[in-house]
Amino acid sequence: MKKLSEKERTILQALEKKGGREYQKKLADSTGMSSQTISKYLMSLEGKGLVVKDDSQRPHIFWKIPKEG
């Protein structure tokens, strides 16, 4: 598995608690991070293939954990 920072692990844990999908704003609130900070870490996780951005319901941005298989 790719090396993750503590904040990246915190974000993934929060997503898992929410069933694998959540609004970016709610993730920021639940992890105590600013919108700018969580955005930076979510983009890093996306680059590692651990989360997927869903902006199909603009202006809302969802992040989800991709299903395996």
Buried (B, 14 or more C-beta within 10 A) or exposed (E): EEEBEEBBEBBBEBBEEBEBEBBBEBBBBBBEBEEEEBBEBBEBBBEEEBBBBEEEEEEEBBBBBEEEE
